[in-house]
Amino acid sequence: GAVVSQHPSRVICKSGTSVKIECRSLDFQATTMFWYRQFPKQSLMLMATSNEGSKATYEQGVEKDKFLINHASLTLSTLTVTSAHPEDSSFYICSAPTVQGAWGYTFGSGTRLTVV
Amino acid sequence: GQQLNQSPQSMFIQEGEDVSMNCTSSSIFNTWLWYKQDPGEGPVLLIALYKAGELTSNGRLTAQFGITRKDSFLNISASIPSDVGIYFCAGGPYNQGGKLIFGQGTELSVKP
């Protein structure tokens, strides 16, 4: 079946540094990628939607200069957390629709970011 | 903004028991999805519902899309230890470009 490969699975970085998270669609083309953030014991909250070849759309309250999203190709979308702070520590998950126009989204395995 | 209320927040049951959880929305959705998430992993789709009133099964799991389009339930029959995890409902609002809104999750614990 369709797989979204997300890397890294875990990352620990120092406060003030930047971290890049990659999501690749395997065996299918992802024209759209959704990026979620999940704090411990909480639900998934949509941060932004990336579309191949165009600017990402950010949800209200999400700083686009802090969370840089690039969707450079039909199989790769990246999220860069810039100047990370401890409050950015969270579980970040990407998701892509595996069939255009349908609701069979496939999720990546998530990235646990810890900022120290 | 749109919200989903998922209940219960947690359940502690004995192996073999049936489980029921549900989600309600303040607004209409055009699809309902149920996911299971294991610790440290991304959600995995269990059941997708596309029509009001639709009742769909996937093995021991059964889910329904409420007639009002504002609610959905998930039942698990004859629970087993590997059913442990967090279950999320997710709704797809109309005209929102494919976005999903997630419920708060139901944490299921199964005692052998």
Interface residues (C-beta under 8 A of the other chain):
Chain A: V4 Q6 S9 T32 F34 Q42 S43 L44 M45 L46 T49 T57 Q60 F91 I93 S95 P97 W103 G104 Y105 T106 F107 G108 S109 G110 R112
Chain B: G1 T31 L33 Y35 G40 E41 G42 P43 V44 L45 A48 Y50 F88 G92 G97 G98 K99 L100 I101 F102 G103 Q104 G105
